[in-house]
Amino acid sequence: MGAETIVWINPDESRAVADAPAALRAMGYGVIESTLAAAPRLAADLRVLPTSACWDEAALRAACAGDRRPTLVLAHDAAAEAVALEVCDLRDEIVRAPQSAHHLAARLDRLMRRDRDSAWQHRDTLTGLLNRRAFGQRLRKALEEMLPGEVRGLLRLDLDHFKRLNDECGHAVGDQLLRSAAESLAAGSSPEDAIGRVGGDEFVLLLTRYDLQTLLNDARALLRRLSAPIEVPSTGHSLVLTASAGLTVLRPHLSEVEVMRQADAAMYEAKGAGRDRLMCFENSVSGGNAPDIDADLERFTEVTKVFSDRLARIVGDMGRRLVEGARRQALQDALTGTHNRRYFDERLAREVTQAQRSGRPLALALLDIDNFHGINAGYGWPSGDIVLREFAALAGGNVRLVDWLARYGGEEFCIVLPDTPVEAALAVMERIRVAVAAATFVATDGRSIGVTVSIGLAMLSAEDGAPVALIDRAGRACLSAKAAGKNRVVLADGGV
């Protein structure tokens, strides 16, 4: 197996060469030494991750989960080994360091053989994503098990001008671009999403969101992620990928073939409109199946349908804008632009149900701006409104796409973090607390306003029969933060 390529993570930019990489090179492996930040963009089959390259537990968790390639984790102590065992999946190996080069080679050989066996069944061998057959099975299951009110969409992306890049730069670079595209999509998606590669340069994502606007926003964000420059060491420069994307909303009465066809039609409409854009297939009326239809007639039918869809969009555009505007007003806080209390109550109930059903963690934080009544009294109500708006923007900018922020009361906000363990949730809340304390808020008369926030954090537990129990524990933790001196994060049920 000596022909395999390995990316070996070094602790820092010094790239200090250890004995093991040199010994593996002598065995015939291609070993690329890299920093943790640069490694995901390098073309390699395997990854070796010494835990000494991570400065704390949160960084180690992110490093273990942040690369889809089979990884050999070299744990420098028992604590690091425990974290790796918790985070890594079955495609990875964890051993205690130091190990001999021959032992490392045996582990790497086992990694690759296991990965190949798994990929043969349901994974694309190049990118590690679901292959066409496995993704089709996930899509069929999603159509069969859709719940009332659930919003699911199929996003289909085709890399623009990929054949030209592949011909000009070579197939090795083309493979690296495909892996980088797959990693970008995986890094920007939710843990509940399914991602597959269904063609040479075509990717599909099955997205589950809480409303159509979030589905559309996240699809656009995924498309933007692909435009980040990708370093190609063999060419000495970086390349920028773009993609054309089609999005369609799943309906229970549609088949897998019909959904894929709708997304495909929208994707080709995006290509025809100039590429590097997202088009949505909005007409859910499905036609009859006629496998023997003449190709020219089918093409004419597709063109006619595109024009019909466009005409329907033009006619209905004003009405949709009015309806969407009314819906947003009903669910959006007018002052801060965040979700309002009604949205919070409805969506939290669904979050709790989903977390209880899947067994995944769910975190809820209650954030209360300290001394807000004093801000209103000392600087005036308009200045208080400025603080609320800027605080909401600051808090919302420090969470992930899958997390969400709502205004709970006057100066109280809630952040819900799905699929987030307690350590990560505490780190996010501490980051927000520090950012608020360091920010400069300016009153209407130009004076600076010092703002801090007290935060109570609660994790969903088996005893929480309803969302109100989770909210109550977060609220009591927030009161404890106030009583302890404010400007701090308190974990519910006794943890700090």
C-alpha positions as CSV (number, residue, x, y, z in Angstrom):
1,M,0.0,0.0,0.0
2,G,3.0,2.3,-0.2
3,A,1.6,4.2,-3.1
4,E,-1.0,5.9,-0.9
5,T,-0.6,9.6,-0.1
6,I,-0.8,10.9,3.5
7,V,-1.2,14.4,4.9
8,W,0.7,14.6,8.2
9,I,-0.5,17.4,10.5
10,N,2.3,19.4,12.2
11,P,1.6,21.4,15.3
12,D,2.4,24.8,13.8
13,E,4.0,26.7,10.9
14,S,7.4,25.5,11.9
15,R,6.7,22.2,10.2
16,A,9.2,20.4,12.4
17,V,9.9,17.0,10.8
18,A,9.6,14.0,13.1
19,D,11.2,10.6,12.4
20,A,7.9,8.9,11.5
21,P,7.1,10.9,8.3
22,A,10.6,10.3,7.0
23,A,10.3,6.6,7.8
24,L,7.0,6.3,6.0
25,R,8.5,8.0,3.0
26,A,11.2,5.4,3.0
27,M,8.5,2.7,2.8
28,G,7.0,4.3,-0.3
29,Y,4.3,6.5,1.1
30,G,3.8,10.0,-0.3
31,V,3.8,12.1,2.9
32,I,2.8,15.8,2.8
33,E,3.4,17.7,6.0
34,S,1.0,20.5,6.6
35,T,-0.6,22.7,9.3
36,L,-4.1,21.8,10.5
37,A,-5.6,24.8,8.7
38,A,-4.1,24.0,5.3
39,A,-4.6,20.3,5.3
40,P,-8.2,20.1,4.1
41,R,-7.2,21.6,0.7
42,L,-4.4,19.2,0.0
43,A,-4.9,16.1,-2.2
44,A,-4.3,13.0,0.0
45,D,-5.9,9.6,0.7
46,L,-5.3,9.5,4.4
47,R,-4.6,11.8,7.3
48,V,-2.4,11.5,10.4
49,L,-3.5,13.8,13.2
50,P,-1.2,14.0,16.2
51,T,-3.3,15.5,19.0
52,S,-0.4,17.7,20.0
53,A,-1.4,19.8,16.9
54,C,-4.5,20.9,18.7
55,W,-4.2,23.5,21.5
56,D,-7.3,22.5,23.5
57,E,-10.2,20.1,23.6
58,A,-12.5,22.2,21.5
59,A,-9.8,22.4,18.8
60,L,-9.2,18.7,19.0
61,R,-12.9,18.0,18.6
62,A,-13.1,20.3,15.5
63,A,-10.0,18.7,14.0
64,C,-11.3,15.1,14.4
65,A,-14.6,15.9,12.9
66,G,-13.5,18.4,10.3
67,D,-12.0,16.2,7.6
68,R,-13.9,13.3,5.9
69,R,-10.7,11.4,4.9
70,P,-9.8,8.3,7.0
71,T,-7.7,9.6,9.8
72,L,-5.1,8.0,12.1
73,V,-5.2,9.9,15.4
74,L,-2.0,9.8,17.5
75,A,-3.2,10.6,21.0
76,H,-0.5,12.1,23.2
77,D,-2.3,11.3,26.5
78,A,-5.4,9.5,27.9
79,A,-7.6,12.6,27.8
80,A,-6.9,13.3,24.1
81,E,-7.6,9.6,23.4
82,A,-10.9,9.8,25.1
83,V,-12.0,12.8,23.1
84,A,-10.9,11.2,19.8
85,L,-12.8,8.0,20.7
86,E,-15.9,10.1,21.3
87,V,-15.7,12.2,18.1
88,C,-14.2,10.0,15.4
89,D,-16.3,7.6,13.4
90,L,-15.7,4.0,12.4
91,R,-13.6,5.0,9.4
92,D,-10.8,6.3,11.7
93,E,-8.1,4.7,13.9
94,I,-6.9,6.0,17.3
95,V,-3.6,4.9,18.9
96,R,-1.4,6.2,21.7
97,A,1.8,7.9,20.7
98,P,4.6,7.2,20.2
99,Q,4.4,4.3,17.7
100,S,7.0,2.7,15.5
101,A,6.9,3.5,11.8
102,H,6.0,-0.1,11.0
103,H,3.1,-0.1,13.4
104,L,1.8,3.2,11.8
105,A,2.1,1.6,8.4
106,A,0.0,-1.3,9.5
107,R,-2.6,0.9,10.9
108,L,-2.7,3.0,7.7
109,D,-3.0,-0.1,5.6
110,R,-6.0,-1.2,7.7
111,L,-7.6,2.3,7.4
112,M,-7.4,2.2,3.6
113,R,-8.7,-1.4,3.2
114,R,-11.6,-0.7,5.5
115,D,-12.4,2.6,3.7
116,R,-12.3,0.9,0.3
117,D,-14.6,-1.9,1.5
118,S,-17.1,0.7,2.9
119,A,-16.9,2.9,-0.2
120,W,-17.6,0.0,-2.5
121,Q,-21.0,-0.4,-0.9
122,H,-22.3,3.1,-0.4
123,R,-19.6,5.7,-0.7
124,D,-18.1,7.6,-3.6
125,T,-14.4,6.4,-3.5
126,L,-13.0,9.9,-4.5
127,T,-14.9,12.2,-2.2
128,G,-16.2,10.0,0.6
129,L,-19.8,11.3,-0.1
130,L,-22.8,9.0,-0.6
131,N,-22.8,7.5,-4.1
132,R,-25.7,7.7,-6.5
133,R,-27.4,4.5,-5.3
134,A,-27.0,5.3,-1.6
135,F,-28.2,8.9,-2.0
136,G,-31.2,7.7,-4.0
137,Q,-32.2,5.4,-1.1
138,R,-31.9,8.3,1.4
139,L,-34.1,10.5,-0.9
140,R,-36.8,7.8,-1.3
141,K,-36.8,7.3,2.5
142,A,-37.1,11.1,3.0
143,L,-40.1,11.3,0.7
144,E,-41.8,8.4,2.4
145,E,-41.2,9.7,6.0
146,M,-42.0,13.4,5.5
147,L,-43.8,14.9,8.5
148,P,-46.6,17.5,8.3
149,G,-45.1,20.9,8.1
150,E,-41.6,19.6,7.4
151,V,-39.6,21.6,4.8
152,R,-37.2,19.6,2.8
153,G,-35.4,20.5,-0.4
154,L,-33.1,18.8,-3.0
155,L,-30.1,21.0,-4.1
156,R,-28.3,19.8,-7.2
157,L,-24.9,21.5,-8.1
158,D,-22.8,21.2,-11.2
159,L,-19.3,22.6,-11.2
160,D,-18.9,25.3,-13.9
161,H,-16.3,24.7,-16.7
162,F,-14.9,21.6,-14.8
163,K,-14.0,19.7,-18.0
164,R,-11.9,22.6,-19.1
165,L,-10.1,22.8,-15.7
166,N,-9.6,19.0,-15.8
167,D,-8.1,19.1,-19.3
168,E,-5.9,22.1,-18.6
169,C,-4.6,21.2,-15.1
170,G,-4.7,17.4,-15.3
171,H,-6.9,14.7,-13.7
172,A,-5.0,14.8,-10.4
173,V,-5.8,18.5,-9.9
174,G,-9.4,17.7,-11.0
175,D,-9.7,15.1,-8.4
176,Q,-8.4,17.5,-5.8
177,L,-10.9,20.1,-6.8
178,L,-13.7,17.5,-6.5
179,R,-12.5,16.6,-3.0
180,S,-12.3,20.2,-2.0
181,A,-15.8,20.9,-3.3
182,A,-17.1,17.9,-1.3
183,E,-15.3,19.1,1.9
184,S,-16.7,22.7,1.4
185,L,-20.3,21.4,1.1
186,A,-19.9,19.1,4.1
187,A,-18.4,21.8,6.2
188,G,-21.3,24.2,5.4
189,S,-24.2,21.7,5.8
190,S,-26.1,20.6,8.8
191,P,-25.4,17.2,10.5
192,E,-28.9,16.1,9.4
193,D,-28.2,16.8,5.7
194,A,-27.4,14.0,3.2
195,I,-24.7,14.8,0.6
196,G,-23.9,12.7,-2.5
197,R,-21.9,12.7,-5.7
198,V,-24.1,11.5,-8.5
199,G,-21.9,12.3,-11.6
200,G,-18.4,13.4,-12.5
201,D,-18.8,17.0,-11.3
202,E,-22.4,16.9,-10.0
203,F,-23.3,16.9,-6.3
204,V,-26.7,16.6,-4.6
205,L,-27.8,17.6,-1.1
206,L,-30.9,16.7,0.8
207,L,-31.7,19.6,3.1
208,T,-34.2,19.7,6.0
209,R,-35.1,23.2,7.4
210,Y,-37.9,24.8,9.3
211,D,-39.2,27.2,6.6
212,L,-38.7,27.9,2.9
213,Q,-36.7,31.1,3.5
214,T,-34.1,29.3,5.6
215,L,-33.9,26.5,3.0
216,L,-33.2,29.1,0.3
217,N,-30.7,31.1,2.4
218,D,-28.8,27.9,3.3
219,A,-28.7,26.8,-0.3
220,R,-27.3,30.1,-1.4
221,A,-24.7,30.0,1.4
222,L,-23.6,26.5,0.3
223,L,-23.1,27.8,-3.3
224,R,-21.0,30.7,-2.0
225,R,-18.8,28.3,0.0
226,L,-17.6,26.8,-3.3
227,S,-16.2,30.1,-4.6
228,A,-13.4,30.2,-2.0
229,P,-9.9,29.8,-3.6
230,I,-8.5,26.3,-3.5
231,E,-4.7,25.9,-3.2
232,V,-3.2,23.6,-5.8
233,P,0.5,22.9,-4.9
234,S,1.3,21.2,-8.2
235,T,0.4,24.4,-10.2
236,G,1.8,26.9,-7.8
237,H,-1.4,28.9,-7.6
238,S,-5.0,28.7,-6.4
239,L,-8.1,28.1,-8.4
240,V,-11.7,29.4,-7.8
241,L,-14.6,27.1,-8.5
242,T,-18.1,28.2,-9.2
243,A,-21.2,26.0,-9.6
244,S,-24.7,26.2,-11.1
245,A,-27.4,25.0,-8.8
246,G,-31.0,24.0,-8.9
247,L,-33.3,23.7,-5.8
248,T,-36.6,22.0,-5.6
249,V,-38.9,21.5,-2.6
250,L,-39.9,17.9,-1.7
251,R,-43.6,16.9,-1.8
252,P,-44.8,13.6,-0.4
253,H,-46.6,12.7,-3.6
254,L,-43.5,13.0,-5.8
255,S,-41.2,10.2,-6.7
256,E,-37.4,10.1,-6.4
257,V,-37.1,10.4,-10.2
258,E,-39.5,13.4,-10.4
259,V,-37.6,15.3,-7.6
260,M,-34.2,14.7,-9.3
261,R,-35.7,15.8,-12.6
262,Q,-37.0,19.0,-11.2
263,A,-33.7,19.9,-9.5
264,D,-31.9,19.0,-12.7
265,A,-34.2,21.3,-14.8
266,A,-33.6,24.2,-12.4
267,M,-29.8,23.5,-12.5
268,Y,-29.7,23.7,-16.3
269,E,-31.8,26.8,-16.1
270,A,-29.1,28.3,-13.9
271,K,-26.4,27.3,-16.4
272,G,-28.4,28.9,-19.2
273,A,-28.8,32.1,-17.2
274,G,-25.1,32.6,-17.0
275,R,-23.8,30.0,-14.5
276,D,-22.6,30.7,-10.9
277,R,-26.2,31.1,-9.6
278,L,-29.1,29.3,-8.0
279,M,-32.4,28.7,-9.6
280,C,-35.5,27.3,-7.9
281,F,-38.0,24.9,-9.4
282,E,-41.3,26.3,-8.1
283,N,-43.9,24.4,-10.1
284,S,-44.8,21.2,-8.2
285,V,-47.2,19.9,-10.9
286,S,-45.8,16.6,-12.2
287,G,-46.4,15.3,-15.7
288,G,-47.1,11.7,-16.9
289,N,-44.3,9.2,-17.3
290,A,-43.6,8.5,-21.0
291,P,-40.3,6.7,-21.4
292,D,-40.7,6.3,-25.2
293,I,-41.5,9.9,-26.0
294,D,-39.6,11.5,-28.9
295,A,-36.6,13.4,-27.8
296,D,-37.4,16.6,-29.8
297,L,-41.0,16.6,-28.4
298,E,-39.6,16.1,-24.8
299,R,-37.2,19.0,-25.3
300,F,-40.0,21.2,-26.6
301,T,-42.2,20.2,-23.7
302,E,-39.4,21.2,-21.2
303,V,-38.9,24.5,-23.0
304,T,-42.6,25.2,-22.9
305,K,-42.8,24.3,-19.2
306,V,-39.9,26.7,-18.4
307,F,-41.7,29.5,-20.2
308,S,-44.9,28.6,-18.4
309,D,-43.1,28.6,-15.0
310,R,-41.6,32.0,-15.8
311,L,-45.0,33.4,-16.7
312,A,-46.5,32.0,-13.6
313,R,-43.7,33.5,-11.5
314,I,-44.3,36.9,-13.1
315,V,-48.0,36.8,-12.6
316,G,-47.8,35.6,-9.1
317,D,-44.7,37.6,-8.0
318,M,-46.6,40.5,-6.4
319,G,-48.9,38.2,-4.5
320,R,-46.1,36.1,-3.2
321,R,-44.2,39.1,-2.0
322,L,-47.3,40.3,-0.1
323,V,-47.8,36.9,1.4
324,E,-44.2,36.4,2.3
325,G,-44.0,39.9,3.7
326,A,-47.0,39.3,5.9
327,R,-45.5,35.9,7.1
328,R,-42.2,37.5,7.9
329,Q,-43.9,40.3,9.9
330,A,-45.9,37.7,11.8
331,L,-42.7,35.8,12.8
332,Q,-40.0,38.5,12.9
333,D,-39.2,41.1,15.6
334,A,-39.7,44.5,14.0
335,L,-37.0,46.2,16.0
336,T,-34.1,43.8,15.8
337,G,-34.9,41.8,12.7
338,T,-34.5,38.5,14.7
339,H,-37.2,35.8,15.1
340,N,-40.0,36.8,17.5
341,R,-41.5,35.1,20.5
342,R,-44.2,33.4,18.3
343,Y,-41.6,31.9,16.0
344,F,-39.5,30.9,19.1
345,D,-42.3,29.0,20.7
346,E,-43.4,27.1,17.6
347,R,-39.9,26.2,16.4
348,L,-38.5,25.2,19.8
349,A,-41.3,22.7,20.2
350,R,-40.2,21.1,17.0
351,E,-36.5,21.2,18.0
352,V,-37.2,19.5,21.3
353,T,-39.3,16.8,19.6
354,Q,-36.6,16.1,17.0
355,A,-33.8,16.0,19.5
356,Q,-35.8,13.6,21.8
357,R,-36.5,11.4,18.8
358,S,-32.9,11.3,17.4
359,G,-31.1,11.3,20.8
360,R,-28.9,14.2,19.7
361,P,-28.0,17.0,22.2
362,L,-29.9,20.3,22.2
363,A,-28.7,23.5,23.9
364,L,-30.8,26.6,24.8
365,A,-29.3,29.9,26.1
366,L,-31.1,32.8,27.6
367,L,-29.2,36.1,27.2
368,D,-30.2,39.1,29.3
369,I,-28.5,42.5,28.6
370,D,-27.2,43.8,32.0
371,N,-28.6,47.1,33.4
372,F,-30.7,47.7,30.4
373,H,-33.2,49.8,32.3
374,G,-30.3,52.0,33.3
375,I,-29.3,52.4,29.7
376,N,-32.8,53.5,28.7
377,A,-32.9,56.0,31.7
378,G,-29.4,57.4,31.2
379,Y,-29.2,57.5,27.4
380,G,-32.8,57.5,26.2
381,W,-35.1,55.0,24.7
382,P,-33.8,55.5,21.1
383,S,-30.3,54.7,22.3
384,G,-31.7,51.6,24.0
385,D,-33.2,50.5,20.7
386,I,-29.7,50.9,19.1
387,V,-28.2,48.7,21.8
388,L,-30.9,46.0,21.1
389,R,-30.4,46.1,17.4
390,E,-26.6,46.0,17.5
391,F,-26.6,43.3,20.3
392,A,-28.9,41.1,18.1
393,A,-26.6,41.5,15.1
394,L,-23.5,40.7,17.2
395,A,-25.0,37.6,18.8
396,G,-26.4,36.3,15.5
397,G,-23.0,36.8,13.8
398,N,-21.3,34.5,16.3
399,V,-23.4,31.3,15.7
400,R,-23.6,28.7,12.9
401,L,-26.2,28.6,10.1
402,V,-28.1,25.8,11.9
403,D,-28.3,27.8,15.2
404,W,-30.9,30.5,15.5
405,L,-31.6,33.6,17.6
406,A,-35.0,34.9,18.8
407,R,-36.0,37.9,20.9
408,Y,-37.7,36.4,23.9
409,G,-38.7,39.6,25.8
410,G,-37.7,43.3,26.1
411,E,-33.9,42.9,26.5
412,E,-33.9,39.1,26.6
413,F,-32.9,36.9,23.7
414,C,-32.7,33.1,23.2
415,I,-30.2,31.1,21.1
416,V,-31.0,27.5,20.2
417,L,-28.1,25.3,19.2
418,P,-29.2,22.0,17.7
419,D,-26.9,18.9,17.8
420,T,-24.4,20.8,20.0
421,P,-22.6,19.2,23.1
422,V,-22.3,21.2,26.3
423,E,-18.6,22.1,25.8
424,A,-19.2,23.6,22.4
425,A,-22.3,25.4,23.6
426,L,-20.4,26.9,26.5
427,A,-17.6,28.0,24.1
428,V,-20.1,29.8,21.8
429,M,-21.8,31.6,24.7
430,E,-18.5,32.7,26.2
431,R,-17.4,34.0,22.7
432,I,-20.6,36.0,22.5
433,R,-20.2,37.4,26.1
434,V,-16.6,38.5,25.4
435,A,-17.6,40.1,22.0
436,V,-20.4,42.1,23.6
437,A,-18.2,43.3,26.5
438,A,-15.5,44.4,23.9
439,A,-18.0,46.1,21.5
440,T,-18.5,49.8,21.3
441,F,-22.2,50.9,21.4
442,V,-22.8,54.5,20.6
443,A,-25.8,56.5,21.9
444,T,-27.8,59.0,19.7
445,D,-25.8,61.9,21.3
446,G,-22.4,60.2,20.5
447,R,-21.6,58.9,24.0
448,S,-20.2,55.4,24.3
449,I,-22.4,52.9,26.1
450,G,-20.8,50.0,28.0
451,V,-22.8,46.8,27.5
452,T,-22.5,43.4,29.1
453,V,-24.7,40.3,29.1
454,S,-25.6,37.6,31.5
455,I,-26.2,34.2,30.0
456,G,-27.9,31.1,31.3
457,L,-27.3,27.8,29.4
458,A,-29.4,24.6,29.6
459,M,-29.0,21.3,27.9
460,L,-32.1,19.2,27.0
461,S,-32.4,16.3,29.4
462,A,-34.6,13.3,29.7
463,E,-36.6,15.0,32.4
464,D,-37.7,17.8,30.1
465,G,-41.1,16.7,29.1
466,A,-41.9,20.0,27.4
467,P,-40.0,23.0,26.0
468,V,-41.1,25.1,29.0
469,A,-39.0,23.0,31.3
470,L,-35.9,23.7,29.2
471,I,-36.6,27.4,29.1
472,D,-37.2,27.5,32.9
473,R,-33.8,25.9,33.6
474,A,-32.1,28.3,31.3
475,G,-33.9,31.2,32.9
476,R,-32.9,30.2,36.4
477,A,-29.3,29.8,35.3
478,C,-29.5,33.4,33.8
479,L,-30.8,34.7,37.2
480,S,-27.8,32.9,38.9
481,A,-25.5,34.7,36.5
482,K,-27.1,38.0,37.5
483,A,-26.9,37.2,41.2
484,A,-23.2,36.2,40.9
485,G,-22.2,39.6,39.5
486,K,-23.5,39.7,35.9
487,N,-21.4,39.5,32.7
488,R,-20.9,35.8,32.9
489,V,-22.1,32.4,31.6
490,V,-23.8,30.0,34.0
491,L,-24.7,26.4,33.1
492,A,-28.0,25.1,34.5
493,D,-28.2,22.4,37.2
494,G,-25.1,23.6,39.1
495,G,-22.4,23.7,36.4
496,V,-20.5,27.0,35.6
